[in-house]
Amino acid sequence: RAERFPEYGQTRETWSEDGGTTLQPLPRGEYQLSQHVEKRCVYTFCMCPGGQVVASASEKGRVVTNGMSYHARSGRNANAAVVVSVGGEDFGNDPRKAIAFQRELEARAYAAGRPGGEYAAPAENIQSFLEGRGRLNIGRVQPTYDRGVVAADLGALLPTELADTLRAGLRAYERKIAGYTAPEAILTGLETRTSSPVRLKREENFECAQLAGLYPCGEGAGYAGGIMSAAVDGLRVARAIISRYSPAEG
């Protein structure tokens, strides 16, 4: 995830009707960016104004990052996932291969962060990532990942094509938002869980086509593209399960 300092504390000067001036606080910075790089797309995902990077691992010995904002969105940093697209064709449309790829990346992230402690995350400045140097200098932007961060070459954790595509996307972002790749901006990795590029097949009753009793739902199974759509899909599946297994009346 890319963390930047969006200057929340600044004010802007506005003119009043009587000719005087007043100071108004700037709004919290929000953005959504995308860039096509040959056959892939690089885009920002789950942008969190005034938010923080959080630990989201669901398995021992693996590191996964995510981001969030509290209701006040009053944190010092803004963060967003910077995602490079992968598709079913990258895995022969085999969900098992896609899951294995995801788990391998998460294991690499854990190993890279391990010198900093259990579930510390690898991180580096964006400029360092663009240059493939693996350096982390902490200045104005203080990392918010509370398990700690360790300097690492994030590009080395990814397949070369994906790392180079991310670099091309970040350079394009700099042309769209000056300062996006500022020296103090930080990348903390890896975030491996956005919308799934493959789909676990399910029947009309929402049950898995290949495994009875399994009900695929949400983003990981390929049936949603964000928090709200995943929640709605989960409700639909829950209702299907309840209708099937609820005790008979009487």
N, C-alpha and C positions, 0 to 999 in steps of 0.2 A: 504494500500500500504506500502511496505517495503522501507524505506529510509536508505541508507548507504552512507558513505563518501569514495569515491573511489580513494583518493590520486591523484587527477588530477595534483596538482602542483609539483609532484615529477619529477625528471629527471633520466635518466639512462646513464651510461657511456659506450661509444663505442670506439673501437680502430680504428685509421686511418692508412692509408698505410705507412705513414712516422714514425709510431711508437708512435705518440702522442695520446691523448685522446680528445674526444669531448663529450659534454652533449646534449642529445636528450630528448625532452619532451615525457613522456609516453602518449600513446593514451588514449582516453576516454574509460572507462570500459564498456563493454557490456556483457550480459550473457543471457542465456535461460536455465531454469532448469525444470525438471519434475521428479516426483517420484510416482510410484504406491503404494497405501496403501490399501491393501485388494481390495475391489470392486471399490474404487474411485481413482482418480488421483489428485495430487497436482502439480500445474505448475505455472511458472511465465508468465505474460501476459503483453504486451504493455510496455516493458522495456524502460525506458527513461534515457539515459546517460546525466549527467549534466542538469537534468530536475527538475520539481517541481510537487508537488501534488496539484490538483486544485479541486474546488468545482463544482459539476455537478448536483446538485439537480434540478429536473424539477417539483417539487410539494411542496407546502407549508408544513412546519412542518416535513420535511424529509431531511436527510443528505446522500449524495452520493459523493464518492471521485473518482477521475480519475487522470491521470498523463499526462504530456506533456514535450517536450523539445522545446526551441526556436532553430532557425536555427544554431546558434553558438554552442549550447549545452555546454554552458560555466558555467552553474550553479555549485554550490559546491557539491551537492548531486546527487546520482543516485537513481532512484526509479522504482519499478515494482510492479504490482499487484501480490499478492500471492493468487491463486485461488484453491478452492477445487471443484471438479466436482459434479454436481447434474444432474440427468437425468429425462426424462419424467416419469419414474416409481415412482419417489419421489412424483409426483403430480397426479398420476393416469392418466397421459397424458392429463390433463385438463389445458389449458392455463390460465383459470381464477384462478385456485388454485396456479399456479406458480406466477402469478402477485400478488396475495394476499400475498404470502410468501415474495416476494421481497419488497413489500410496508411495511410489518411488520418489516423487518430488517432495512429498511431506517428510519422508525419511531423510532425504538429503538436507532439507532445511533444519531438521532436528540435529543432525550431525554437525552442520556448520555453526549452529548456535550453542552447541553443548559446552564449549569452553567457558561460556558465560553463566552456566548453571542449567538445571533442569528446565527445559522448555523455553530457554532464552531464544530469541529469534535473530537470524542473520540480517544485517542492515548495511547500507552504504549510502553515501550522498549520491544524488541523481547524476551530478557531473561525473563522479567516479564511475558509476554504472555505464554512462555513455562512453567512457574511455577504457572500460574494462580493467580498472585498477584495484578494486576491492578495498577502498578506503572509507573510513567514517570519521568525519570531524564534526563534533557537536558544537553548534554555536547558538544562533537565535532560535533555531527549531530544536526543541527538546523532545526526544522520542517519548511517546505516550504508552508504548507497549509495556505493561507493568511487570512482565517476567524478565525484563532486561534485554538488551540488544548487544550484538557482537559484530564487529567489522567483518565483512565477508564479500567475496566476489559473487554477487547474485547471478551474474550472467553465466558463471560456470556451473550453477545448479540446474540450468535449463538447457534443453537442446539448442544448438547454435542458431538454427533458423528462428526459433521463437525469441531468443534473446536479441538477435539482430533486428527482428521485426518490432519488438518493444522499443528498442533504441530509436528506430526510424519514427515511430509514433510519438515518442517523447520530444524529439526534435521538431516535429510538426506542431505539437502543443505549444512549444515555446514561441512559434510564429503566431499562434492564435492568442495566447495569454503571455505577455512579456513577463519574465521572471519565473515561469513555471519550473524551469530547470535551474533555478538559482543555486549557487554553491552550497547554501545551507539547507536546501530541501533534502529530505531523507526518504529513501525507500526501505520498507521493512517487509520481509517476505517469509514464506511465500503464501499468497492467497490462491488456493487451488479449487475453490468451490463457489462457482457462480451458477449459471444455467448449464445444465448437462448437455453435451453434444450428442448423446445417444439416449435412446428411450427404451425402458423396459416395457415390453408389450403387456397390455392388460385387456381383459374382456369388458363387455358392456356393464357387467356387475362390479367393475373395478378390480377384480381379482387377477393376479398374474396369469398370463396365458401358459407359462411353462411350469409354474410351481403353485400348487393349490395351497391356500391359506396365506399367501403373500399378497399384500395390497400396495403396489407401488404408487407413490404420490409425491407431489412437490417438485422442487427444482432438481434434486439429485436423480430422480427417476425420469426426468425429461418432460414433466407435465406442467411446468410453471416457469416464469421468467422474472421473478421478483418476490418480495416478501408478501405482498397482498395476494397475488395470484396463487402463491404456494399455500397461503392460509385458506383461501377459498377452495382449492383443490383438496386440501386436507379435510375440510368440513364435508365435502361431497363424499369422500371415501368413508369418513366416520359414519355418516348417515347410512351408507350402504352396508357397513358392517353391523350397525345397530339393528337395521331392519332384518338382517339375516339371522343374527344370533340372540336377539332380545327374547326373553321368556314369553311363551305363549300366554295370552290372556286367560284368566280363570284358573 
